[in-house]
């Protein structure tokens, strides 16, 4: 157990927590406004694919050189916003079931990257390799941790944050006070799309150098778990992401099993389960209580 | 509009609309949608391979579609069919390996019971958590999916793998646990096609689910809980009990996917065998309007797409089998946003009484 806490492990924890933090903070804006966000996974996939594909195109077709990953990052944000807009219109404008449409977005985004890369790169679901100097390995980390404090400030120190929380908790009251529930919810869902898009971009043009099929591998759901574990609050959510990033770092570094001092092995599968088990326990209220926003998942029907 | 017509019309419009959007996407990437769709749909109609494989692919989707349906009817969203079918399939294989020497008369029922009970038990966990602590079943079923996959992968890797096998799969189940492929009974239908008696079991389950939900007291209580929980509670129905019961039945149905795959196809537990069956089940239930007959039709449609996807991959220049998932996603979006069509038809003046 002693040599687990090496410097390599700490940096790898931070790197693995970064996409989780970005997506979870996005999810927070959406859920605090009252819209469930199980579509984080799909939005991350959209961001990851778009970032890699656009960076490649900007590099090889437009010859933008070092500027290309930034174009890719911007495109990933737009892709996240685009998917979020579809989600927002179905859930808010057409009052579709939020969980159903979220599941639809996730299924759709499992298909779209493969469909597009098959068409444009004639590959079976991955984008071409990008050169090392056209990646952005550190900026998203800075953005992620800065966003924790920005989110905290926005959520608790601005009129927008107050309205967002009011709309998620008691939409009727917010509406009576003259706040547009619809507008605030659109903002919340779109913010989630943009942040999850950056989180996805970091996976493809930060941590690695290409997009591969289903590269998020459930990180959107871990982000959702972290959001619940962090009780829908920015700083706690960040800590939850760091914890879940740490469990992933351990399971990668140990390659198989962690040796206990007594000589016994903990198989890596049990370490992988930790975030999910913790989330279930917290949601059931065994360790403190984690109470979702009051109006989470309920479409708002203005009284006539 | 008569109810039955509306029940059929909306899903049909959703499917056609999804195919139009998909067709536009295919055009945009430079292929001919008609050629792609002919490959996608036409290949399923050939005898015996096309029809055989389509029905084989439809089998797990009928089970998971029914599983999601039972949850929905109780007001629950079971996103966990994927996890439930994994643990159930492993349990089926475990019984088939551990009691390999038993005769088929004993082993087949044992394996089936294992699939059903383990699926039910795994799904009952989020049911109990919701009934006792009020925690949302959507989150818990998602979390339990990941736990299920990790758990069975651990048991497969550390305890039931043939040493030296590079593939993550268990050793084979006993001969007595094999169930017959339909080729044995149908003249001119080769036994290499893995369509097996689990397909008939799936059809039987549709009938049983119908009887259970609409002809028994339990089903009535489950549906009352789903349509109006507070009224049901006022009428003396224990909501918590219905939630646990509905989840258990749902999980039992999802678990039967294990019978099809382990006892009728792979004859072992094969890690990652499920092609998103649990998630496609959501699409199947929604498109089938949460009715057993609708589930059969929707499962057939998605099975046709799944089988056709292979041909699209092989024979068209730009379009890959990913088009299947794209179409699925769009279909669910359209089904979910039903009021979109009401809005469109009222905008076009087709239905004056429609309100959005």
Interface residues (C-beta under 8 A of the other chain):
Chain A: X36 X38 X86 X90 X94 X95 X96 X97 X99 X100 X101 X103 X104 X105 X106 X107 X108 X109 X110 X111 X112 X113 X114 X115 X116 X118 X119 X120 X122 X124 X125 X218 X221 X224 X225 X228 X267 X269 X270 X272 X273 X276 X277 X279 X280 X283 X284 X285 X292
Chain B: X25 X29 X30 X31 X77 X79 X129 X132 X133 X135 X136 X138 X139 X140 X142 X143 X144 X146 X147 X150 X151 X153 X154 X157 X158 X276 X279 X280 X282 X283 X286 X318 X319 X320 X321 X322 X323 X324 X325 X326 X327 X328 X329 X330 X332 X333 X335 X336 X337 X338 X339 X340 X343 X356
